[in-house]
Amino acid sequence: MPFPMNNQAQEAAMSLPEYEDFVYSSCLADKRDSISEWKKTHQNQRKICSYLDKTEKLRFIGEDTDLTLNIEGRKWINCGGDKNMPDGEVFTGPGETSAEGTIRFCLPRNLFRKRSGRHLARTIRALLSKAYNHIVSVAI
């Protein structure tokens, strides 16, 4: 389980007690029987994985984004409190060459400081490469 720290609370724009409550509740540690709650979460997510295991494509549409990924035949992994804390996600990886469309990235402001155009282009290409190869994750 994560240990809440002052710097994390500041980054989240919360007081330390607020951040502690946030972290512990996200781990379901504030529940009377957190083990039973995680078992329920795992069972609910198993249904989601079963549905997604039969899905062929995912399409993401948003501002400057219309991206389709092929997930046919990919196995969805259920992380329902037994692998990590906080937990509560299902994930898979898309077909390696299946990305079609466009995507908008919001890059950190400090990425652009003191960067030449050529260096920035390499950085953006590296980020796009990482994003393409990154796991598709669905937070529950």
C-alpha positions in Angstrom: 0.0 0.0 0.0 1.3 3.5 -0.8 2.5 5.7 2.0 1.1 9.3 1.5 3.7 12.0 1.7 3.6 15.8 1.9 5.1 16.3 -1.6 2.4 14.0 -3.1 -0.4 15.9 -1.3 1.0 19.2 -2.6 1.1 17.9 -6.1 -2.5 16.8 -5.7 -3.4 20.3 -4.3 -4.6 18.7 -1.1 -3.7 18.9 2.6 -1.9 15.8 3.9 -4.9 14.6 5.8 -7.1 15.0 2.7 -4.5 13.1 0.6 -4.3 10.3 3.2 -8.1 9.9 3.1 -7.9 9.9 -0.7 -5.1 7.2 -0.9 -6.6 4.9 1.8 -10.1 5.1 0.3 -8.7 4.3 -3.1 -7.2 1.2 -1.6 -10.5 0.4 0.1 -8.7 0.5 3.4 -11.5 2.6 4.8 -14.1 -0.2 4.3 -15.1 -2.4 7.2 -14.1 -5.5 5.2 -11.7 -4.4 2.5 -10.9 -8.0 1.5 -14.6 -8.7 0.6 -14.8 -5.3 -1.2 -11.7 -6.3 -3.4 -13.2 -9.7 -4.1 -16.4 -8.0 -5.3 -14.3 -5.6 -7.4 -12.4 -8.5 -8.9 -15.7 -10.4 -9.8 -17.1 -7.3 -11.4 -14.0 -6.7 -13.4 -14.0 -10.4 -14.5 -17.2 -9.6 -16.3 -15.6 -6.6 -18.0 -12.6 -8.7 -19.1 -14.9 -11.4 -20.5 -16.7 -8.8 -22.6 -13.5 -7.2 -23.8 -11.9 -10.5 -24.6 -14.6 -10.8 -27.3 -14.1 -7.3 -28.6 -12.2 -6.8 -31.9 -11.5 -3.0 -31.9 -11.4 0.0 -29.6 -12.1 3.5 -30.9 -11.1 6.6 -28.9 -12.8 9.8 -30.0 -12.0 13.2 -28.4 -10.6 16.6 -29.1 -8.2 16.2 -32.1 -8.4 12.4 -31.5 -9.9 9.6 -33.5 -7.8 6.5 -32.9 -8.7 2.9 -33.5 -6.7 -0.1 -32.1 -7.2 -3.7 -32.9 -7.5 -5.9 -29.8 -8.9 -9.0 -31.4 -7.5 -12.1 -29.7 -5.8 -10.1 -27.0 -6.2 -11.3 -23.4 -7.5 -8.7 -20.8 -5.8 -8.9 -17.4 -7.9 -8.3 -14.3 -6.2 -6.3 -11.5 -8.8 -6.3 -8.8 -6.8 -5.7 -5.6 -4.5 -8.7 -5.8 -1.5 -7.3 -7.7 -1.0 -3.6 -6.8 -2.4 -0.9 -4.6 -4.4 1.1 -5.4 -5.8 -1.2 -8.0 -9.0 -1.6 -9.9 -8.2 -1.8 -13.6 -8.3 -4.2 -16.5 -5.6 -3.9 -19.3 -4.3 -5.4 -22.5 -1.9 -4.5 -25.3 -3.2 -3.6 -28.8 -2.0 -5.3 -32.0 1.6 -4.1 -32.6 0.8 -2.5 -36.0 -2.9 -1.8 -35.6 -3.0 1.9 -34.6 -5.0 3.9 -37.1 -6.0 7.5 -36.9 -4.8 10.6 -34.9 -4.3 11.3 -31.3 -3.8 14.5 -29.3 -1.2 14.6 -26.5 -1.0 17.2 -23.8 2.7 17.4 -23.1 4.2 18.8 -19.9 5.1 22.5 -20.2 8.7 21.8 -19.0 9.2 19.6 -22.1 9.4 22.7 -24.3 11.8 24.7 -22.2 15.3 25.2 -23.7 14.7 22.7 -26.5 15.8 23.1 -30.1 13.3 22.2 -32.7 15.2 19.1 -33.8 15.5 17.9 -30.2 11.8 18.6 -29.5 10.8 16.6 -32.7 12.9 13.6 -31.5 11.4 13.9 -28.0 7.8 13.9 -29.5 8.7 11.0 -31.8 9.9 9.1 -28.7 6.8 9.9 -26.8 4.6 8.8 -29.7 6.6 5.5 -30.0 6.2 4.9 -26.2 2.4 5.7 -26.4 1.9 3.4 -29.3 3.6 0.5 -27.5 2.0 1.3 -24.2 -0.6 -0.9 -22.7 -4.3 0.0 -23.2 -5.7 0.4 -19.7 -9.3 0.9 -18.7 -9.7 2.3 -15.2 -12.8 1.1 -13.4 
